[in-house]
Amino acid sequence: MGSQPIDIVKVEEPVSQGVISQQGSAYRQRLSGMGNSLTAGLQRKGVRIPEFAIGLLIVCVCVIGAFMWQNSDATGTKVLVTSRALKRGHEIQASDLSTITLTSSDDIALLPSSAAADIIGMRAATDVVAGSPLTPSQLITVEPLTSTEGLAGITVTNSQAPANLAAGDNVQVIAVDSQSDGSNLTTPIVTRVQVWDISEPDELSGDRSVTLRVAIASVNEIVGHDELHLVKVVG
């Protein structure tokens, strides 16, 4: 009896597509569950999703705006301001000055911070409120003394000088002397001198100490009079 050939058939099992499908489905379910959990958590706290999104957008806009403002401020122009109130005639000192940064693009005539050294020693032309930006028109220049000039000090009462007299003003000096017959002799002695400095009125008497810038040759004319009156000269 002859032998019969035997056919051997190799059966390859295909990779189960169901396994991949089940894993992808499970991943999608987990993502969906996380989203639902976040939404459900916000809803439980009374947060409505559209309002929450709008609020988040507003916060982002504010943060961006603050960042842009900070950068804008850093690139602004630094100008000089007064660190305290200044009286008219006050001599500017370094301690009187501070700086602020302006971001305005307006063409305004303010003194830049780089001008601080140039204005020290100048006088305030008007009363200046503390914190005010300074302009060139608020300051006047007092020229230094020459070799032919000196400083003379006198004391005046309320009636002997204008109430608004300030350093930098020009005045005429008038002498008043009592005569033997009881009359007063009035004599203009110095036609035009500059007030170098003036004190605040005394609390009791109201008297003020005035320092005058005068020519050395005319100093003797001021000495020895009963009274000296100051008349403010304009122009």
Secondary structure, DSSP 4 states (H G I P E B T S, - for coil): -PPPP----PPPPPPPHHHHHHHHHHHHHHHHHHHHHHHHHHHHTT--HHHHHHHHHHHHHHHHHHHHHHHHHHTSEEEEEESS-B-TTPBP-GGGEEEEEE---S-----BGGGHHHHTT-EESS-B-TTPBP-GGGEE--PPP-TTEEEEEEEE-GGGS-TT--TT-EEEEEEEEE-TTS-EEEEEEEEEEEEEEEPPPPTTT--EEEEEEEEGGGGGGTTT-SEEEEEEE--
